[in-house]
Amino acid sequence: MANYRILTIDKAGKLGRHRSFVCDNDDDAIVWANQSLDDAAVELWSGARFVARLEPRDQVLGLNCASRPIH
């Protein structure tokens, strides 16, 4: 088991909140971090080792969506 943390990166490139967790390996940690994505990118770290940067789903897909009522 390894310790990981995700750091939220806002649209201005500033660090936001962070969250620590434990996973068996990098692949599992990336899956876990992907599940926590919202509207901000995150960086995944294991100690001082950078693992991955994950972009919000709407940016990855090139979507520009907003919720609105359906009539």
ZIMO-V338684 format. One record per run of one state. SS is the DSSP state (H for helix, E for strand, L for the rest). FROM is the first residue (numbers start at 1). LEN is the number of residues. Records with the same first field share a line. If there is no record, write none. Layout:
SS->FROM-LEN + FROM-LEN
This chain:
L->1-1 + 10-5 + 24-2 + 36-5 + 47-2 + 55-2 + 61-11
E->2-8 + 15-9 + 41-6 + 49-6
H->26-10 + 57-4
